[in-house]
Amino acid sequence: MKRVVIIVAQNFQDEEFVYPYYRVLEEGMHVEVATPGGQNMIGKYGVPARATTSTDNLKAADFDCVILPGGFESPDRLRIRPEVLRFVREMDEAGKLIAAICHGPWILISAGVVKGRHVTGYMSIADDLENAGAMYVEQDLVIDGNLISAPHYKNNGVFMKAVVEALRG
């Protein structure tokens, strides 16, 4: 059974958490919700994310995929957490699937895993991605090796289709 973790902090983009969460469950995969301190979080529009683990407990060996939702505040809170950056780097080094949407690629920037890679994200972070050495692509979906990215929750369908296909192998 494939194991997926979705990492969020306060004021995540509700649609970018809920849709991936249920798509992963629909596929019969195991999903964990990791948050700072293992605390329950609330999305920008009131959707709860009930934590199943703390970001302190994340180990790349335990997961096949990490999903990083946007909503600018959540990724901004997560990109300053050393344990989240360590985990994302470990996932990348192991060649495991990393999926980021909207402002989620901010975490990838801070983890140092975008240099020389094709990435998309919300239009306001295009400069951030390019300044970090990524090749920003203005598309609904970008796949570069083990990295899948999308710019907006309106792209949830193609984003999660790509994630599920990658996990199925």
Summary of the structure (lengths in Angstrom):
residues: 169
radius of gyration: 13.9
end to end distance: 12.5
largest distance: 38.6
contacts: 625
relative contact order: 0.17
helix: 43%
strand: 22%
